Amino acid sequence: MNKKKIIIVGGGAAGFFCAANLDPEKFEVKILEQNSDVLQKVKISGGGRCNVTHACFDPRELVQFYPRGNRELMSVFSKFQPGDTMEWFANRNISLKIENDNRIFPESNSSQTIIDCFKKEIAEKNFEILTKTTVLDIQKEENQYLIKTNNGNFSADFVIYTTGSSPKSLKILENLGHKTVSAVPSLFTFNIKDDLLKNLPGTSFDYAEVNIPKLKTDESGSLLITHWGLSGPAILKISARKARELFALNYQFEIEVNFIAKNIYEAEALLLEFKQNHPKKTIGQSKIFDVTSRFWSKLLEISGVNPEKQIANISAKEIKTLLENLCKKTFKVDGKSTFKDEFVTAGGVELKEINFKNMSSKILENFYIAGEVLNIDALTGGFNFQACWSEGWLIAQDLNSK
């Protein structure tokens, strides 16, 4: 039997997972990767530990973590979700563990475990990986595709396009007739210069609330002060959900932060109760709220409150200033920073041009598209990879059934 030829463009998560599930009896497969190594995002994910997926096993809940693509992914996740991902790896003797925040990592704490697993699967199927191979153009011929690269030309019966969302890769799809949404950054941290944050990098808050008044949007979660401003899940969530709007604002806007996620009246009640019970304590030594001593000292400083003052002698005006800085502090955001090395974009191929039953193009015959090249992205926590695994699996199932 003559094997059908498949070219997978892009050696990332979606492309490799698809290849790992293809039938080697039916297909001759080549993975083309422009970089000198494959699976680079897998390698750096989760600080080099690889955040494989997330322990959310209900597709209806899972799709809520995707600012773009949630409606379309409902059917995808109903066929292959994080529980299936865990089983897939378990069947290959890769042990995964669920951490306290529900992120899932390999027991080895090394992304190399995942990379080696994929490479082993590909090698056992005798599929070929070609690195330093940049696709320059794809042309539709009668019953095949011609893939032009810097490393020669290839013909394919089926193309699986999993390039990520670089402008060049989107341009190739546009030339083939697909519509795309311009890519903008998602999942980023906020650059803020403010006296309250100065010299406090590494200070974290278990549960804070942030809102962007101009966009009438808010998020909550843990918060982290960094060398350049604010980060942590609360910031990353709001940056992902409002990626396009923040791009339009050129990353210049105001953000309001409630460091303790209590309104001013609740915070005032706690402070007054403490004042009544411990009148002789100095305000600097008073542990009233769930914040670090360093942050409390800085808060008193920028609020103009003498830390040596007995709490009984704190004026109503000082209390008001202190609580406003704690519960309603406004910061000017001036730019953004990429979150670690996990660069994610919002944008890509128009979703209405994809058949989400099998991830095939509605524009091009025998052409499949998956991964970040689609206008789908997620919050941090293993969700972007899960979309890649699920989409890649669907493509493989569809092709194997032909």
QUIDA-V829468 format. One line per field, one symbol per residue. psi: psi as a letter, one per 40 degrees, with the letter a starting at -180 (. if undefined). burial: b if it has 9 or more other ideal C-beta (glycine too) atoms within 8 Angstrom, else e. A space follows every 50 residues. Layout:
psi: ???
burial: ???
This chain:
psi: hhiihhhhhhfadddddddeeiheddihhhhhhdieiifddddeiffeeg gdaighehddddeeehdhedddeddddedhadddddddddeffhhiihid eeihiidefhddddddddddddddefihhhifhhhdihhhaceiihhhie fiiiiidihhhfeifidddddddddeeiiihhhiiigiihhhhiddehff iehihdhihiigddefiiiiaiihhidebiaidddddddddfddddddef fhiiihhheefiiddddddddddddddfdeiiddehgdigiidddddddd deefhhdehiddehidddddddddddefhhihhgiiihhbeghiihiahh deehhedefihedhifhihiaeeighiiiieedddddddddddddddddd e.
burial: eeebbbbbbbbbbbbbbbbbbbebebbebbbbbebeebbbbbbbbbebbb bbbbbbeebeebbebbbbbbebbbbbbebbbbebbbebbbebebbbeeee ebbbbbeeebbebbbebbbbbbeebebebbbbbebeebeeeeebbbbbbe eeebbbbbbbbbbbbeeebbebbbebebebbebbbbbbbbbbeeebbeeb eebbbeebbbbbeebebebbbbbbbbeebbbbbbbbbbbbbbbeebbebe bebbbbbbbbeeebeebbebbeebbeeebebbbbebeebebeeebbbbbb bbbebebebbbeebeeebbebbbbbbbbbebbbeebbbbeebebbbbbbb bebbebebbbbeebeebbbbbbbbbbbbbbbbbbbbbbbbbbbbbbbbbb ee
